[in-house]
Amino acid sequence: MRSNSLTRGGFIMEELTNKTSGSSGDKEIVYSKAIKAGKRIYYLDVRKNLKEDLFIVITESKKNQTKEGESATFEKHKIFLYKEDFNKFIDGINEIMRYIKEQKPESSFPKNTDELYGVASDETKTNIQQ
């Protein structure tokens, strides 16, 4: 298993590759990215099912406060995203990110996200027109 870490805008992102599940009947994790954001960790896993199809599992893991002396517990929520829905999901994410940018232009988006969310910079518009 290989792990790389990098920091982007307050998030710590780690890449993990070749991580597999415990038993052979489980869905194999072929690629994983962990995003640490405050008390939450988001896991973006690419998994392979028994038919060799790839799909995405997005997991939010949040550490719950415990009383002194008790072991910590984690609350987890998962979203399973299948290949036939990838484009719709990305379109929806881009749409809501554009909306947030329009409503709160002062939001702390990195400058290089303009193109990603469909808000082309003047420089990009010039390059596209040429």
N, C-alpha and C positions, 0 to 999 in steps of 0.2 A: 504494500500500500504506500502511495506517495502522497505527501501533504505539502502544500504551498500556502503561505499566508500573505495577505496584502490588506492594506487599509484604504477604504474609499469613503469619504464623507461621514466619518463617525462609525462606520460599520467595519468590522473585521471579517474578512472573507477568507475561507480556507477551501482549497480544492482537495478532494480525496478521490483517488481512482482505484479500481479493482477491489472494491470492498464487496464481500459476498455475505449472504445470509447464512444462518446456522445450519439448516437442513436442506437437502437437495430438492425437496418439494417446494421450498419457499421461492419467492421471486428474487432473482439475483439483482443486486445493486451493481450496475456497471460503471456508474460515475456519480459523484456526490460533491456538493458544495455546501459548506456551512457558513452562515452569515450571522455573526454575533452582533446584536444590537441591544445594548443595555441589559435588561433582565431576560430578554428573549433570545432564542437562537432559532433561526430559520434554516431548515435543511431542504435542499433541492436535490432530489435523488432521481437519477435515470435508472429505471428498472427494466428487466427483461422478463416477460412471462414465459410460460411453458411452450408457447408457439413461436418464441423468439421475437415477438413484437416488443418494441420499446414504448414506455410510457413514463410520465413524470409523477412523482409523489412530492408534494410540498407539505412540510411538517413545521408547525410552530410549536416550540417547546418553551414553556415559561416556568421558572423556578418559583414554587410557592413558599411563602414565609412559614417557618416552623417554630415551635417553642424550643427553648434551649434544651439541648440534650437529645432531641429527636432528629432522625435523619431527614434530609430534604426530600420533598416530593416534587414531581414535575407534571404540569398539565400539558397535554399534547392534543393538537388538532391537526388533522390531515385532509388534504385535497388530492384526489387522484385525477390526473389529467391525461386523457388518451389522445393519440395522434390525430384522430379525426376532429378534435376540438382545439388543437394548438393554435391555428390561425385566428379563430374566434376569440380565444383567450387573450392572445397578444394584442389583437385589435381593441378589445375591451380595456386592457391595461393602458394602452397608448391613449385611448379616448379619455379615461379618467385622469391620467397624468397631464394631458393637455388642459383639461378643465381646471385642475388644481393650479397649474401654471398661470392660466388666464385669471383666475380668481385671486390668487396670491402671488403676484409676480416677484415679490420679495422673498418667497420661499427659498430655502437653501438647497437648490438643485445645483449640482456641478455644471459648469458651463458647457461641457461636451455632451450633455443630455438633450440639447435642443433638437438635434436631428432625430435622436432616438424616439422622442415623443412627438415628432411631426411639426416642430417649430423650427424651421430652417433659419439659420443666421443669414445676415446680408451677404457675408462672404460666400456661404454655401449657395445662396440663390444666384449670385454672380457666376460661380463656377458651373452651376447647372445650366445656365442660359448660354454659356459659351460653347 
